[in-house]
Structure formats: structure tokens, C-alpha cells
């Protein structure tokens, strides 16, 4: 079918982003950064840097996106309400406890700027996802950075020691860039001790990847009425990073306070439709999770065989200690066609690699072995 402007459904898919023809076939994605990435021997970089889902969006999501494009002349209010209701049912909360956003970054920014101010900064692990630090700074709030433990875990006790008077406590679980989790018993003990009036922001962007039974979502604490906001996104397991759909789950009163700070109609109709279809497709979700787990296990075993200690990963990326400063390795891998994670200053010998397809990881391991040698 063609539109009046001459755009066909096929052309729309090509421009919206080429995805693998079949999710289980293992075909690598077209590189979304090809126009920006320098060519290496005539080929674009394979991007293993941003913790994206390398398998592409779900087939049902592609179909839903195309159908939604037909009504792209309409504002997405009705469909966004539908997505909010779908999420509420799936999470066991009321619709008024869900705040939608353009990726999880929009609600993260809103929560940070709402609770933080000069003299009331966030308490954050170091390293972690740095957006909270950035957005708090826009409010004149300085973050208090707490080093990880010797085992590279988030030090909840140390965070609590700095909690009184803080704007909020930020816990990324699983943590980015380490991919490690907070044990569910430790999380409960932590939340039981948070001073009254201090908000806790739990970033669960990688929630759907986790297999470890010691992990538990903090949505349960929202259900209990705790002073907690949980962030989620459709960018990871669901493969919709380019369509920008995310949300926060918190108390209805907190949503009421945060809602005026949202950018009106910040979600688009195609992203909403793809998100709703993805959320409903539990079979593909399970298949993607299992595929990622296999690739992760294979890469961890490869690292172990080469004596490179890796942190236990519960996400779609792995951080390994390569025993030397990582910037030269990052550059050498780039010269061989692979863009990997950047330097994290507090972990200067650890290299973060986002997981690709089976074929991408096999090629990467050849290049990585050359660089290590």
C-alpha cells in the first residue's frame, strides 16, 4: 500500500529501521549508526556499546507500528491511555500510578528535578547510569557519589549513611555499567531504613533480562505504599530504543505531582502501538530472553577461558577486567570494526561490551583476541 506522498509500507520499514527478518534466525541488524560511524575497510562499525537489543523489534511490534502510521495525523492521547492501562494490569497497580514518558529517561529527568534542589542532591553509586547526576546539576544539586563495594556491588549501607537530607536515593538494578543486581533481601532491608521524606528512585531498565532468583522488582514496594518510584523502558528486551517508550510506576499522588512536568504528547503513535504489541507478546519476550542468556553464557565462558574476570551479568552486557587501561583496547577494537563501551573512570581496567547476535559476538571475539594479544 502506498500513501499519497508515495511512501510504501516497505519503504516506511526501511526508514524506520531495518530489523532482522526473523527473530530466531540470528541475522544481524542493519546498523542504525552507520551514517555516523566511520567505515573500517569499507564496512560500518558493529555497535556493541549502548546496551541495545541486537535482535530487533518483535514482528508483532513491526506490524503494529505500520498500522499506527496510518493514523499518524492524530495525536496519540487515546492510545497512550491504552498503553498506561495495559501496563497497570500487567504490574498490578492502578492506571493513575503509571507515568508514561519518552523512554525511561523522561520520567527519570522529571523525578530527579522534582525531588532535588540546591543542598538536596541525589545519592548515587559510582559508577552507575549518570543521567541523574546530570539532571540534578541543572537544579543546582550536587550528587553524592558512593563507591561500589570490593565485589563491585552497590553499597547500600554507605548510601544510607548519606541519605538524611538528600533529595533522593538512586539505585539502578541491575546496575549499569556493571550488570550486577541488588539482592532482594538487601533491598528490603535498605528500604526499611531509608529516612522518612527521602524518595528512592529504582531504575529497572534491564529488569526483563534478569534470571537470578535473588532479584526482585521494586514494584512490590510501590504496591505497599512506600516512598519509591520504579523506572522501566521498552528500549531493552522489547527492542524499541529508537521509538522512545518508557514509564515510571509510583504512588498516584506522586504521579499527580509529576504529571504537570511532562512534555505533552512526548510519545508517538508508532512507538505506543509497538510497545502495546510487545507487552502482549509474551512468547517472543521469553524467546528473546533465552537467546540473550545463551549468548551471555557463551561470552562469559569465553572470557573465563582467557583468564579475564567478568562481573556476574544479569543484563544484555558484560563488564570484564582486562588487566590494563581500556582506552587503547577500545580504539584498537574500533579499528577492527567494533564499537564497544567507553571508559568508566572509577573502573579503568574494566571493559563493558553490549551483547550482539551470535554472529556478531563470534566475529567480535576474534577481534578481541587479536587486540588482547
N, C-alpha and C positions, 0 to 999 in steps of 0.2 A: 504494500500500500504506500502511495506517495502523498505527501502533503501539497498544499498549494504552492509552497516555496520550492518544491522539487526534492524535498528530503524524503528518502525512503526509510522504512524501519531498519533495513540493513545498514544504511549509512548512519542512522542515529546510533546504532550499537557501536559502529566503528569509532565514532567521535566520542561517545560516552565512555569508551574504554574497552579495549579488546580483552575478553576473558577467555579462559580455556574452554574449548568446545564441550568437553565433558569433564565433570569434576573429578571423577576417578581415573581419568586416562593418564594423568601425570604430565600433560602438556604444559610447558611453561607459559606464563602470562606474557603478553606484549608489555614491554617496559614502559610504564607511564611517565618515566623521567627521561625518555630517550631524547627529547628535544633539548633538554638541559644538560644531559650528561655528555662529557667528551667521549668521542669514539676511541676505542682501543682496537688497533688492527682492523679498522673498518666496521667494528661491531659496537653497539651501545653497551653500557655497563649493565651487569646483573646487579640489581639493587637488593642487598641483604642488610639494610641499615635502619629501617624505620618501623620494624615490627608489624609490617602489614601481612595480611593473609595472601600468600603467594598463589593460592589455588583459584582465586577469582570469586565473584559473587555466585550465589546459588542460581541454578536455572530458573527456579520459580521467581526469584527476585528480578532476573532479567526480563521475564515475561511481564511481571507486574509493572516494572519501570516503563516498558514500552506502552502498556495500556494507559498508564498515568500521563504519559507525554501527550496523549490526545486531548487532555483537558488542561494543558499547561497554561492556558489563558485565564484560568480561575485561581483565586487564592486558595491555599491548602487548609483552611480552618477546619472544615468538616473532617478531612482525612487525618489531620493531626489529632483531633479529638478521638478518632477511632484508634489510632496508634496508642495514645495515652490509655484508653480503656483496655486495649489488648494487654499492655504491659501491667496494668493494675491487676487484671485477672491472673496473669502468669506469676506475679510476685506476691499475691495475697494481700494487697493493700488497696486503699480506696483511690479512685482516679484523681482526687484532689491532692493526693500525696505524691504525684508524679509531675515533674517539671521537665518538659522537653527542651532540647537545645540543638544547636548546630554542632554535632559531635558532642562528646562529654566536655570539651574544652569550654563551651559557652557556659553551662552551669557551674563549672569549676571557677571560671572568672567571676561570675556573679556571686557565688558563695564567698570566695576569697575577699572580694571588695566589700561585701556587705558586713562581714564579721571582723575584718582587720582595719586598723587605722593607726595613725602615728602613736607609738607607745604600746600598741596591741598587735604585734606581729604574729605570724604563724610559727609554730614549732614543727620542723620538718626533719626527716632523716637526711643523711648525706652519705652517698648520693641517693637521689630519687628523681622523679619527674619534676622538673624545675619550674613549671608554669605557675605554681602557687607563689613561689618566691618572686617571680616577675610581676605578677598582678598585685601582690601585696605592696610591692615597691611603688606602684602607681598611686597607692593611697598613703605613701609616706611611711609605710610599715616595714620594719626590718625583720627578716626571718631569723629565727634562732635555729642553727643547723646542728643536728646531733649525729656524731659519727656512728657508723654501724658497729656491731659487736665484732669480736675477733673472728667469729664464724660468719661474718658478713650478713648478719640478721639485723632487722630494725630493733634498736634498743629502746623498748617501750618504757622501761624504768627511767632511763635518762630523759626521755621525752616528758614523762610525768614530773620529773624534778624541775622542769622549766615551764610547767603548764599554768601555774597560777598567774593571772593577769594577761595570758596570751589571748590573741584573737581567735585562733583555732589550732587544733592539732591535726596534722595531715598524715595519713597512713595510706600508702599505696600498696595494695595487697591483691595479687603478687606485686612485688616491688619492681619498678623499672629504674635502673638497668639490670638489677641482679637476678630477677625472675624467681626469687625466693618468696615463701609465704610466711605469714604470721600464724602460729599455731592457734587453733580456735579457743583452747583453754587460756592461753596467754592473752588473747584478745578480750575475752570476757573479764579476766582479772584487771586488765588495763582499763576497760570502760567502767568497771565498778569503782575505780579510784580516780577517775577524771574529776577535777573540781567542778562544783556547780557553776553554771554560767559559761563554761568553756565548751565551745562547739567542736565536734570531731567530724572531720571530712575524710571518708574512706573511699579511695579511688580503686574501683574494681574493674578497670578497663580490660583486664586479662582474665576475668572471672571464669569465662566459659572454657578456657583451656585447662583448668586445674583438674588433676586426677587424685591428688593426695587427700586421703580421708581426714587428715588433721586440719584441713582448711574448712572454713565455713563462712558463707556470706554474712555481712553485717546488716542485710535487710531485716533479719530477725530482730535486731535491736531497734530499728525504726518501728517495727510492729509492736515492740514493747513500750514505745513511747520515749526512748532515750533521745538525748540531745545529739543526734547523729544524722548525717547526710551521706548517702551512698551514691557514687557516680558509676554509670555504666555507658557503654558505647556499642554501636553496630559496626565499628571500624575494624574489629579484630576477627573473631570467629566468623562473623557474617560477611566479611569481605567488602564492606561498604565504606571504606575510608574516604574515597573520593566523593561520596554522596552526602557525607556530613550529617549523621543522625546519632544523637546521644540523649541521655536523660539523667536526672537526679531523682532519688527516692528519699523522702524525708517527711516530717510532720506536715499536716495540712496547714497549720499556722505558719510554718517556715516557708512553704510554697507560696502562701498568700503574701508574705513579706518580700519574697524574691521575685515574684512574677512581674511586678512593675519594672524591674531592671532588665528583663529580657528584651532582645531585639524582636520587634513584632514580625511575625511570619519569617523567622530565621531559617525554618526548614523548608525544603522544596517538595513539590508533589511527587516527583520521581523517587526521591530518597525515602519519603514516608511510605510509598507503596512498596518499595523494595524491602524496607525494614519490616513491614507487616507480614509480607510473604516469607521472609527469612525466619521471623519469630515462629511462624506456624509450621515451618518445615523442620520438624524435629529429627526426621530420618537423615536428612543431609547434614544437619548440625552434628549428629553423632558420627557420621562418616568422616567429616572434616576433622573433628576432634581426634578420632582414632588415627587418621592419616598423619596428623601433626605429631601425635605421640610416637608413632613408629619412626618418623624422620628424626625426631628429637632423640630418641633412644639410640638410633644408629650414629648420630653425630657425637653424642656423649661417649659412646663406646670407642669411636674413632679417636677422640681426644684422649681418652684413658690409655689407649694403646700407645700413644705417643708421649705419655707422661706429662700431659698438660692438665692440671687440676681444674675442673669445672665446678661452678656452684650448682647445687641441685635446682633444676629448672622446672617450673610449673607454668610456663608460658610458651610462646612461639619464638623465643630467642634464648640464647645461651651465652653466659659470660664465663670465660676461661682465663686462667692465669698463664700467660705465655712466658713469664720469667724475664721479660725485658720491656723497655718502654714501647708502647704500642704505636705512636705516630709513624715511625718508619715502616712498620708492618702494614698499617692502613694504606700508606702511599704505595707500597710495593704491590699490595693486592689490587689497588685501583689501576695500576699499570698493567695488571694481568686481567682486567675486565670486571672486577668485583668491588662494589661499594659497600663497605661494612660500617659498623657503628663507630662513633667518634671517641675521642679520649675523654674519660671521666677523671678529672684531676685527682680526686681522692683515692682512685684505684688505677694508678698509672700503668700497671703491667697487665691489666685485665682487658680483654678484647670481647666486645659484645657483637654477636653475629645473629641476625634475624634468620629464621629458617625459611628456606626456599622449597621448591619442589624436589623430588628425588633426583631428577636430572641436574638441576641447578646445584644441589648440595654435592653430588658426585664430582662435578666439574670444579666446584669451589675447593673441595678437599685436595684435589690435585694441585691447584694453585697455592693453597695454604701450605702444603707440604714443601713445595718449591721455595716459598718465602722463608719458612722456618729453617730450611737447610742452608 
